[in-house]
């Protein structure tokens, strides 16, 4: 078996580095590989009736996998609900007043402390405008629904 040249090794190394360093590049590579496999499956099996079932299944699986990968990429690092819950728990343990609009079981688990639920907007607005530090945890979609304005 022939050994790869220095240029081929360098190009392969650059590709691996780009995929490892830039998370979006890894996502694009995964989706492209899935698309190539799906197109190949469709091309090879479309002429047979049973092949069409597999082709539709593969295309559907690619769409679902793509959606999951994109969502997983968005919910990493500082956007992670786990990280936000851990910070909220740290704030409560440090003695700050932290309340939430709605607490999901996983959020409460990662916070590690009970977070009181506060749904009265007048109380939240008064606490946000008060002198002592106050943190209110809510999902972004709730900010638009509640029309909550912070000065």
C-alpha positions in Angstrom: 0.0 0.0 0.0 1.4 3.4 -1.0 2.2 5.9 1.6 0.4 9.3 1.5 2.5 12.2 0.3 3.3 15.2 2.6 0.7 17.3 0.8 -2.0 14.7 1.3 -1.2 14.3 5.0 -1.2 18.1 5.4 -4.6 18.4 3.7 -6.1 15.6 5.8 -4.6 17.1 8.9 -6.1 20.5 8.1 -9.5 19.0 7.4 -9.4 17.1 10.8 -8.3 20.3 12.6 -11.1 22.4 10.9 -13.8 19.8 11.9 -12.4 19.6 15.5 -11.9 23.4 16.0 -15.0 24.7 14.4 -18.2 23.0 15.6 -20.3 24.2 12.7 -17.8 22.6 10.3 -18.4 19.2 12.0 -22.1 19.7 11.8 -21.8 20.5 8.0 -19.6 17.5 7.5 -22.0 15.2 9.3 -25.0 16.5 7.3 -23.1 16.2 4.0 -22.1 12.6 4.7 -25.7 11.8 5.5 -26.9 13.5 2.4 -24.4 11.6 0.2 -25.5 8.3 1.7 -29.1 9.1 1.2 -28.7 10.2 -2.4 -26.7 7.0 -3.0 -29.4 4.9 -1.5 -32.1 6.6 -3.4 -30.2 6.3 -6.7 -29.5 2.5 -6.1 -32.9 1.5 -4.8 -35.5 3.8 -6.4 -36.3 1.4 -9.3 -37.5 -1.4 -6.9 -40.7 -1.0 -5.0 -39.2 -2.1 -1.7 -36.2 0.2 -2.4 -38.5 3.2 -2.4 -39.5 2.5 1.2 -35.9 2.4 2.2 -35.1 5.6 0.3 -38.0 7.5 1.9 -37.0 6.1 5.3 -33.4 7.3 4.7 -34.5 10.7 3.6 -36.8 11.1 6.6 -34.0 9.9 8.9 -31.7 12.4 7.5 -34.2 15.3 8.0 -34.8 14.2 11.6 -31.0 13.7 12.3 -30.3 17.1 10.8 -32.9 18.7 13.0 -31.5 17.0 16.1 -27.9 17.9 15.2 -28.8 21.6 14.6 -30.7 21.8 17.9 -27.9 20.0 19.8 -25.4 22.5 18.3 -27.5 25.4 19.5 -27.8 24.0 23.0 -24.1 23.8 23.8 -21.9 25.8 26.1 -23.5 29.0 27.5 -26.8 28.3 25.7 -27.1 24.9 27.4 -30.1 24.7 29.8 -27.9 22.6 32.0 -25.3 25.3 32.3 -28.0 28.0 33.0 -29.6 25.8 35.7 -26.2 25.2 37.3 -25.6 29.0 37.4 -29.0 29.6 38.9 -28.3 27.0 41.6 -24.9 28.6 42.3 -26.7 32.0 42.7 -29.2 30.6 45.2 -26.4 28.9 47.2 -24.6 32.2 47.2 -27.6 33.8 48.9 -29.2 35.7 45.9 -32.9 35.7 45.3 -33.6 33.6 42.2 -37.1 32.8 40.9 -38.4 31.2 37.7 -41.3 31.5 35.4 -41.6 27.8 34.9 -39.3 25.0 36.2 -38.9 21.8 34.2 -37.8 18.7 36.1 -34.4 18.5 34.4 -33.7 22.2 35.1 -34.6 21.7 38.8 -32.3 18.7 38.9 -29.3 20.5 37.5 -29.9 23.6 39.7 -29.6 21.3 42.7 -31.8 23.6 44.8 -35.5 24.3 44.7 -36.3 27.4 42.6 -39.5 29.1 43.6 -42.0 29.7 40.7 -43.2 33.3 40.4 -45.9 34.0 37.8 -47.2 37.4 39.1 -45.7 40.0 36.8 -46.2 42.8 39.3 -44.1 41.1 41.9 -41.4 40.3 39.3 -41.3 43.9 38.0 -41.1 45.2 41.6 -38.3 42.9 42.5 -36.4 43.7 39.3 -36.7 47.5 40.0 -35.8 46.9 43.7 -32.4 47.7 45.3 -31.4 44.1 46.2 -30.1 41.7 43.4 -32.8 39.6 41.9 -32.7 37.0 39.2 -35.6 35.8 37.2 -35.1 32.7 35.0 -37.4 32.2 32.1 -37.4 30.9 28.5 -36.9 33.3 25.7 -40.3 32.5 24.3 -41.9 33.6 27.6 -40.3 37.0 27.4 -42.2 37.8 24.3 -45.5 36.4 25.6 -45.2 38.3 28.9 -44.0 41.5 27.3 -41.6 41.9 30.2 -39.4 45.0 29.9 -36.4 45.4 32.1 -35.0 49.0 32.5 
